[in-house]
């Protein structure tokens, strides 16, 4: 399986979530897997790419077909609970950026 998300031709939207984890797992991996599966089933979800280094710094980019789809995902009940846990348990800090993808290109076909 390719680590690259298979996105449609632009335009579409990207949510870039950059974070610094707290020490220890505390159930994070399980919840992250649940959120990834839940997001994948949301209307408008196009794909995601995620990396984290040994020091706990990570970047997850999720791709969406519209700003409404992003708003709906942010307001999802289970995601709201996970967001609160992120603020109180899992993250030292995070930044969320929402961008419109206007153009894309790659070295090889994805």
Backbone as a ProteinNet text record, in pm:
[ID]
protein_1_A
[PRIMARY]
XXXXXXXXXXXXXXXXXXXXXXXXXXXXXXXXXXXXXXXXXXXXXXXXXXXXXXXXXXXXXXXXXXXXXXXXXXXXXXXXXXXXXXXXXXXXXXXXXXXXXXXXXXXXXX
[TERTIARY]
84.2	0	88.7	57.9	134.8	108.8	212.6	191	129.1	118.5	61.5	-89.8	-161.9	-306.8	-335.7	-435.2	-476.5	-585.7	-546.1	-639	-684.5	-799.5	-846.4	-769.4	-800.8	-741.8	-791.2	-702.2	-742.6	-850.3	-925.7	-905.1	-972.3	-913.1	-968.4	-900.8	-928.7	-877.9	-790.3	-695.1	-606.7	-615	-624.6	-614.2	-479.5	-391	-257.2	-256.5	-240.6	-240.5	-99	-29.6	106.4	100	164.8	149.8	279.4	285.1	392.1	323.1	350.6	286.7	343.3	262.4	309.4	381	444.8	515.1	415.3	450.5	370	251.3	201.3	92.3	-43.9	-78.4	-204.1	-326.5	-317.1	-430.3	-434.2	-329.7	-327.9	-335.1	-252.1	-246.6	-382	-449.4	-581.6	-681.7	-683.4	-776.2	-743	-614.9	-574.3	-621.5	-609.4	-658.4	-809.5	-881.6	-1027.6	-1066	-995.6	-1027.9	-995.9	-886.9	-852.2	-960.6	-1010.5	-1116.8	-1246.6	-1277.3	-1398.6	-1391.1	-1277.5	-1260.2	-1274.7	-1217.8	-1222.3	-1364.8	-1458.6	-1598.3	-1684.3	-1622.4	-1696.5	-1718.4	-1837.6	-1859.5	-1757	-1698.6	-1602.2	-1458	-1431.2	-1293.7	-1226.5	-1104.6	-1030.9	-908.4	-854.1	-734.6	-655.9	-546.9	-463.2	-322.1	-229.1	-88	-41.4	37	75.3	214.5	293	425.4	447.2	528.7	566.6	708.3	790.9	928	939.5	1057.4	1080.5	1063.6	1076.8	1061	915.7	823.5	681.8	628.2	710.9	663	600.7	478.1	411.4	335.6	308.5	228.2	130.2	3.1	-100	-169.6	-179.6	-252	-370.3	-490	-608.8	-663.3	-720.5	-768.5	-920.3	-985.8	-1131.8	-1180.1	-1301.9	-1354.6	-1415.9	-1440.2	-1502.7	-1477	-1497.3	-1487.8	-1600.8	-1718.9	-1829.7	-1793.8	-1727.3	-1685.9	-1590.1	-1499	-1405	-1481.1	-1575	-1655	-1734.1	-1792.1	-1868.8	-1780.1	-1658.7	-1565.8	-1526.5	-1498.1	-1460.1	-1572	-1698.7	-1814.4	-1864.7	-1801.8	-1841.8	-1830.5	-1934.9	-1938.6	-1817.3	-1783.6	-1668.4	-1538.2	-1529.4	-1410.1	-1399.8	-1513.5	-1512	-1454.6	-1491.7	-1439	-1287.9	-1245.4	-1101.7	-1026	-1085.4	-1019.9	-997.1	-1096.8	-1083.8	-974.5	-969.3	-862.2	-726	-719.4	-594.9	-546.8	-640.1	-605.1	-560.7	-621.3	-596.6	-496.9	-476.3	-394.6	-280.1	-307.4	-215.4	-115.4	-145.5	-59.3	-3.2	127.7	188.1	145.1	133.1	90.9	50.9	-28.1	-63.2	-103.8	-97	-143	-221.9	-338.1	-418.7	-423.8	-393	-397.9	-489.4	-574.7	-665.4	-629.8	-606.5	-556.7	-638.9	-645.8	-704.7	-590	-597.9	-496.8	-537.3	-454.5	-482.4	-414	-300.3	-219.3	-141.5	-116.4	-30.2	46.2	161.8	240	328.9	378.6	461.1	570.3	667.3	774.8	720.1	638.9	580.1	430.2	360.6	215.6	190	93.4	62.4	-35.2
-118.5	0	124.8	218.9	342.8	431.8	498.6	592.8	724.7	741.7	863.7	851.8	956.9	960.7	975.5	905.4	917.2	1022.5	1141.5	1254.1	1279.9	1345.1	1378.1	1498.4	1535.5	1658.1	1776.9	1873.2	1991.9	2070.6	2150.4	2190.8	2094.5	2087.6	2020.4	2085.7	2036.5	2101.8	2007.3	2065.9	1991.2	2050.4	1962.4	2002.5	1949.9	2041.4	2005.7	2018.3	1904.8	1900.7	1866.6	1965.6	1951.1	1945.4	1845.3	1828.9	1782.7	1807.2	1757.1	1679.1	1547.6	1457.2	1475.5	1437.1	1423.5	1289.6	1265.4	1139	1025	906.2	786.7	776.6	655.2	631.6	673.3	628.1	663.8	634.9	535.3	501.2	576.9	655.2	739.4	658.1	555.6	479.5	419.3	363.1	303.5	410	523.1	630.3	687.9	703.3	755.6	663.1	531.7	435.8	446.5	459.1	473.6	600	710.3	837.1	828.1	760.9	744.9	666.3	559.9	480.4	559.6	634.5	716	824.2	892.3	997.6	940.8	822.4	760.6	733.3	724.8	698.8	824.7	940.3	1065.9	1113	1165.3	1222.8	1331.8	1327.7	1428.6	1395.5	1288.3	1249.5	1192.4	1238.8	1195.4	1111.4	1122	1047.4	1120.7	1056.3	1117.3	1061.8	1139.2	1101.6	1146.8	1062.3	1095.7	1041.6	1121.3	1081.1	1136.7	1064.1	1112.1	1064.2	1151.8	1111.2	1060.3	1014.3	955	1055.4	1183.7	1287.1	1328.5	1269.6	1299.7	1409.8	1462.8	1564.7	1495	1535.5	1468.8	1565	1518	1592.8	1494.9	1530.2	1454.9	1550.9	1511	1590.4	1506.6	1560	1493.5	1578.5	1510.1	1576.4	1562.8	1671.3	1678.6	1746.9	1714.3	1772.8	1911.3	1952.8	2083.6	2132.8	2261.4	2318.3	2266.7	2241.9	2185	2047.7	1965.6	1832.1	1844.4	1941.2	1964.4	2008.3	2100.7	2146.9	2031.5	1947	1832.9	1735.4	1712	1624.2	1685	1813.5	1879.1	1869.4	1870.2	1867.1	1725.7	1621.7	1484.3	1454.8	1394.4	1373.2	1296.9	1184.6	1106.3	1184.3	1260.9	1341.9	1454.6	1512.4	1616.8	1562.5	1440	1377.9	1356.7	1308.4	1287.4	1420.2	1525.3	1655.7	1702.1	1683.7	1725.4	1645.1	1513.6	1430.8	1476.1	1516.3	1568.1	1689.9	1779.6	1902.6	1876.4	1776.1	1755.2	1643.7	1548.5	1431.2	1410	1419.7	1369.1	1468.6	1597.6	1693	1799.1	1826.5	1943.7	2069.2	2054.6	2166.6	2112.4	2189.9	2154.8	2280.3	2270.4	2376.3	2307.8	2362.9	2312.8	2420.7	2381.6	2474.3	2414.5	2498.2	2452.3	2527.3	2450.9	2508.7	2457.4	2536.8	2492.8	2449.8	2326.3	2275.2	2319.4	2400.3	2454.7	2375.7	2312.7	2244.9	2134.1	2026	1920	1857.1	1800.5	1725.5	1629.8	1528.3	1428.1	1377.4	1310.8	1250.3	1133.3	1050.9	933.4	931.7	857.9	839.3	773.1	822.9	764.3	650.3
0	0	0	-84.6	-94.3	26.2	78.8	188.2	141	9.4	-47.1	-59.2	-21.2	-40.7	-189.9	-236.4	-376.6	-383.2	-420.3	-424.6	-567.9	-583.2	-717.9	-772.5	-892.9	-948.1	-865.5	-837.7	-762	-836.6	-766.3	-627.2	-528.2	-409.6	-293.1	-172.8	-53.4	67.5	148.5	220.2	308.6	448.7	547.2	687.2	735.3	772.7	819.6	971.3	1037.9	1183.7	1229.1	1286	1334.2	1486.5	1545.2	1689.3	1756.1	1886.2	1972.9	2083.4	2088.8	2184.5	2324.5	2422.9	2560.7	2572.6	2685.6	2709.4	2728.2	2680.3	2702.4	2608.8	2590.1	2495.7	2550.8	2671.6	2739	2652.6	2565	2478.3	2347.1	2320.9	2200.5	2071	2058.5	1932.3	1897.6	1995.4	1971.8	1926.7	1996.8	1961.1	1824	1793.4	1662	1550.6	1570.4	1470.3	1453.8	1565.2	1559.6	1483.8	1509.8	1442	1293.1	1257.8	1116.3	1042.9	1105.8	1043.2	1034.8	1139.5	1139.6	1031.9	1023.1	921.8	781.6	759.1	626.1	579.9	673.1	639	636	654.5	652.7	509.6	479.6	346.2	317.2	199.1	157.7	188.7	264.4	296.7	172.2	143.7	24.1	55.8	176.3	212.6	318.8	363.8	467.4	459.1	511.4	522.7	661	729.1	865.3	897.9	969.8	1017	1157.5	1236.4	1369.5	1396.7	1455.4	1485.2	1629.8	1666.3	1797.7	1911.2	1882.2	1984.6	2004	1927.7	1944.7	1856.1	1765	1671.6	1551.7	1514.9	1404.2	1315	1194	1097.4	1034.3	1037.5	967.2	873.4	748	648.7	603.3	621.8	568.7	454.9	356.4	235.1	227.2	186.6	187.1	60.3	20.5	-103	-84.3	41.9	63.9	206	225.5	359.6	447.5	388.9	466	520.2	439.3	485.3	603.4	599.1	709.6	834.7	819.7	934.2	996.1	911.2	961.5	1037.5	988.3	1058.3	1192.7	1195.2	1320.4	1423.4	1378	1467.3	1497.7	1442.1	1467.7	1617.8	1676.2	1821.5	1874.3	1811.3	1857.1	1838.9	1730.2	1706.4	1809.1	1850.5	1953.4	2084.9	2120.3	2242	2228.1	2111.5	2087.4	2090.5	2034.8	2037	2181.1	2266.1	2405.8	2475.5	2448.2	2506	2456	2329.6	2275.7	2351.6	2383.3	2454.6	2597.5	2661.8	2804	2834.6	2739.4	2769.6	2670	2540.8	2439.1	2381	2382.4	2312.9	2406.2	2389.5	2453	2377.9	2245.3	2161	2024.7	1952.8	1815	1739	1608.1	1518.4	1407.5	1375.3	1264.2	1157	1034.7	921.2	814.1	756.7	651.7	524	416.5	291.8	173.6	72	-54.1	-145.6	-193.3	-285.8	-425.5	-485.7	-618.4	-728.8	-693	-793.5	-725.6	-797.6	-746.8	-862.3	-829.8	-927.7	-851.3	-918.8	-851.9	-946.2	-888.1	-966.8	-1047.1	-982.7	-1046.7	-1023.9	-1108.6	-1091.3	-957	-883	-750.5	-762.9
[MASK]
++++++++++++++++++++++++++++++++++++++++++++++++++++++++++++++++++++++++++++++++++++++++++++++++++++++++++++++

